[in-house]
Amino acid sequence: MSQERTRDAEGTRETVLASAEKLFAERGFAATSIRDISAESGVSHPLIHHHFGSKQELYDAVKRRLVEDYARRFPKAALAVNRPLNIEAEMHRLLDYIGGNPMLLRLCARTQLEGDSQVWPGEPDVLNTLRQRIEVSQQRGLMRDDVASSYASIMLLGLVYFWLQGREHFVQRFGDTLNDDDFIQQAICILEQGLAPPAETSLPLAAAAPASEETSE
């Protein structure tokens, strides 16, 4: 009986989170009420409060769920803080993670429109993993060490995010020959020139981490 109650509670939470995610992304935080989420999810107003507390706490839970989707999709990569970073593999992961969740993009856009600059719950974990793997690459001489790992991780994430936010516009502007694969390859070229150590014998960043390590992630 207790297991059934647990499953029912988890199912209720997931139903509420999915409905809240949809409404917050479509309308924004201010224009979405708990009553709206109750109507969308079919879960009563008091039960939503029981599981999540306030609307702000539910909003934070929605954000955390979206951020933690990276670790759910790529559990080995999320834990590989002691491995050097393979730029190409990571950009493809970020492309799949962000591009595969349009609600994440929409909610990010909503928070910007509403002036919400708060760090999302779980967000530091993703950026810290990128930063730590970049630092491992720097320590091993696979990346130049005069570039701050924090800025490098932001630029890596930002390149993918900006492309996905504006992809449809860019295709309208420059033509339908633009595509994800070509963008990733061009971005890698830029990152290699900006981050690779100056020695002519240095490895390209796309090969910085052994392929065997990346395929297992």
N, C-alpha and C positions, 0 to 999 in steps of 0.2 A: 504493500500500500504506500509506504514512504517513497519508494522508487517511482511509482506512478505519479505521486504528488510532485516529486522533483521534476519529472519529465513534463508534467502539465505546467509547472511554474516556468521552466526553461522555454517551453513553447509559447507561453504567454509573453514572456519578455522579448522573444524574437519577433513575435507578431507586432508588438508595440514599437520595437526599435525600427523595424522595416517601415511601418507606417509613419513614424516620426521622421525618419530619414527622408522619406519622399516629400513630406509636407514642409519640413524645414528647408530642403533644397529648392522646392518650388516657390515658397512664399517668404522664406526668411524666418528668423526667430521671433521677431516682434509680431508678425502677422499670423502666427500659428499659436493656437491655444490648446490646452490639454483637452478641451471639449472637442476640438477639431480632430485631434489624434484619436480620441475615444471613438468618434463616429467613423473614422477611416479604418481603425483596427478592429472594431467590434468589441473592444475591451472596455469595461466600465471605468468611469472617471476615478472612483475610489480605488479600484484595483491598480490603475496606473500609478496613483500616488503611493500605494503600498509597495510596489516594486521599485519605483524610481525616486520618490520624494517630489521635489519641486520640478518645474519646467526646466530650470537651468540645469539641474542634475540630470534630467533626461537628455537634454541637449548635449551635455558632456559625454554621456554614455553613447550617444549616436556618433559623436566625433571619435571617441576611443575605438568603437567598433570598426569604423572606416579605416583608421590608422593601423589597427592591429591586423587588418586583412593582409598586409604585407607579410607578416610573420606566418599567417595561416597558409598563404600561397607558397612561400619560400622559407620554410622553417630552418633549413640548414644554413642558408645565406644569412638569415637574421641572427644566427648564433655564431657565425664565423668571424668573430672580432679579432682573432689572432692570425688571420690569413691576409695576404696582400690582395688588393682589389683589382679585379679584371674589369676594366672600364666598359668594354663592349658587353660583357655578360650582365653587368649591373644596369647599364642603360636599357637593355632589353627587358630586364626584370621590372624596372621602374615603368617602362612603357606598358608592359602587361598589367602591372598593378594599378597605375593611375588610369590608363586608357581603358582598362576593362571594367572600370567603375564610374560611369558617367555621373552618378549621384555625388561622388567625391568631388569631381570637378565643379559641379553646380553648387555644392555647398561651400566650397572654397571661394567661388565667385560671390556668393551671397554674403559671406563673412566680410569680404573686402568692401562690398557695397554698403554694408551696415557699419563699417568702421571697427569691426571686431578684430583686434590685433592680439588677442590672447593666444598663448601657446595651447595647441590641442592636446588633450590627454593622450599619452603614448607617443606623441610626435618626437620628443627628445630621444627615444629609443632608436627610431629609424635613423635620425641624423647622427646620433652618436656611433651607431654601427658603421655608417659610411665614413665618419671622421676617423674612427679607430683603424679601419682597414686601410685608409689612405696613409695614416701614420706608420703602419707596418710596412707599406710599400716604400715610404720615404726612408725608414730605418734600414731597409734592405737595398737601398740605392736604385729602386725601380721608378721612383718619382723624385723630382727635384724637391729639396727640403726648404727652399726659400719661399714657398707658397704655403700659407697657413691652411692647415687641414680643415678648419671650420669653413673658410671661404671656398675651398675646393669642393667640399661636400654640398654646400649651398648652390654653387654653380652647376654641379652635376645634376642635382635634383631640379634646379631651375630651368636648365635647358630642356629637359623632358617635359616639365610642367607647362612651360611657355609654348612649346610646340603643340601640345595636345589642346591647350586652351584656344589657340588661334588657328589650328590646322585647317578647318573648313574655310576660314577667311583667306588664309595663305593660298589655298588651292584656287579659290576664286580669283585671287590677285595674280598669281604666277602660272596658273594652269594645272591641269590634272595630272601632270607628270610628277608632281611632288608626291612623295610617299614616305611611310615610316622608315623603311629600310635605308633609303638613301639619306634621310635626315640623320639617322643614327651614325651612318658611316662618315658623313660630313662632320658631325659633331665630334666624333672620335678623332678625326684628323686635327681639328682645332685643339682638342684637349691634349693630344700627343705633343703638338708643337709647343703648347703652353706649359705642360707639366713634365715632359720627359727630361731627364738629366742631359746636360749639354754634350757629354761625351759621344763621339760618333758611334761607338760600339754599344751604346745603351740599347736595351730592349724596348720595342714599342709597347705602349701601355696596354694595348689590346692583348698582348702576350705576357703581361707582367705576372699574372698568376697562372700556374700550370693548368692546362685545359682539364686535366683529370679532377682537379679540385672544384672547378666551376660546374662541370657537368653533373657532379654529385649533389649540387645545391638546387 
